[in-house]
Amino acid sequence: MIQVGDRLPEATLIKVGESPEQVTTRDFFAGRRVALFAVPGAFTPTCSAKHLPGFIEHGTALKAKGVDEVACTAVNDPFVLGAWAKQNEASGITMLADGNGTFADALGLSFDGGKFGMGKRSQRYSMIVNDGVVEQLNVEGPGEFKVSSADYLLERL
């Protein structure tokens, strides 16, 4: 599993927008400080009721603490993430689709959600990435929502 001080692995994600755009982790995270959080899936209960809303609410406060961008990733396709962002009015959050879970796998933060009919998914986490290097990492235990919240991340900046 990725650790504080490690450089993010090379991966290609799909940046959600008017037109989905492929971005590499190297290019997306280069030269800036990004608050990245991962959810097991768009439209899932905790992700929709707590995780995403917290980052929407605290986006300005995170930026005031030196974060250049707030981004969310999930093992979903870009169209699902786009619809989820639109429904939640998450215009201040950059959505990064990891449709095949290759980024989650490369981080060592994927899990098998097959018993819930969800297939491969990302664990729930938050991190601060500074110029491609993990500065802070908060990985949740199974079924928990504590250390990956925007509040928790903000308190530690």
N, C-alpha and C positions, 0 to 999 in steps of 0.2 A: 504494500500500500504506500502511496505517496506520503511524504513526511514534510514537515516544516524545513525549509532550506533546500528542498529539491526543486529542480526546474520542471515545469510541466512537460509531459511527453508530447511528442509531435502527433497531432491528430487534425483531421479536417472536420469542421462543424458547419452547419448551415445557419447563417445569420438570417433571422426572420425580418422581413420588411415588405415593402411594396412588391419587390421581386426577391425571392430567396437567393442568397449569395453564399457561395462556399468561402470559408475563411479558415486559415490554419491557426492553430494555437500560437505558433511562433509570431505570426503577424498581428493577431488580435490583441495579444497581451504585451506586445513589445512597447517599451518606453512609457508605460503608465501603470497606475495602481487600480486594480479592478476588484470589486467585491463580487465574488461568484458564489451562487448558491445552486444546489441541485435538488430536484424533487423527483420522487419515484414516478410521477405521472401528472400531466396536465389534467384538470377536471377531477382529480381524486380528492377525497374529503379534506384531509389535513392540509394538503398543498393549496387548495382553493380557499379554505376558511382561515388559515393561519399563516402559512409560509409566505406565499406571494403577497398577501395584503401587508404583512409586516415590512417587507422591502419596499413596497410602494409608499407606505407611510413614512418610512425613515430614510428614503433615498436622499433627500436634501441634507439631512443630518450626517449621513455617511460621507457625502461630498464635502461637507464643511470640515470633516476630519481627514481630508486628504485623498479620498477615493475619487478617481476620475470617471469611473463608469460602474454601474451596477448591472450584472448579467445573471441570467438564469439558464440552466441547462437541464434537459430531461431526455430520456430515451423515448422520444416521440418524433413524429415527422414535423416539418416546419409549418405545415398547414394547421395541424392540431394546436401547436404552440401559438401560432398567430391568432387563431380563434379564441384561445384561452386568454391571451394578452388583451385582445379587443374586448372580450366580455368583462374583464376585470379592470379595464381602463388603465392598463399598465404601460403607458407610453414611455415612461421614464426607465423602463427595464429592457435591456437588450436580451432577446430570446435567442438561444443557441441550441438548435436541434442536433441531437446525437442519435439519429434514427436507428442506427444499427448497434448502438452501445459501445462503439470502439473507443471513445474517449473514456467512458466509465470503466471499461476493461483496462485500458492503459494506466489509469490512475489506481487500479486495484480496488475500485469502489463500486463494482457492479454486484448484483445479486439476482438469484433466480426467483422470480415472482410467479412461476408456473402454477403453484398450488392455488393462486388467486386468479388464474387465467390471464396474467399480465406478461408472461415471458420474461426476458432479460430486462432489468431495470437498473437505474442508478440508486445507490444508497442516498439517503438524505444527508446533506452536509452544507457547510458554508466555508469559504476561505477568502483570504486576502491574497491576491497575486500581484507582486510588485515586479514589473519588467520580466514577467515569465517565471518568477521564482515564488514559491509558496512561502508567505510571511506568517500566515495564521491559518490553522486548519481545525475545523470543528465537525466531527463525524458523529452522527446520532447512532445510538443503539437501535436494534430492531423495534419498530413500533413506537419509538419515542419522538418527541419534538421539544427539545430544550436548547441544546448547544448550537443548533444550526439557524436559530432565529436571528432576525435583524437586530433585535434588542441585545442579544448576547454578543453578537459581532461588534456592534456599536460600543458597548461597554468596554471592550478590550482594545479599542483603537486609541 
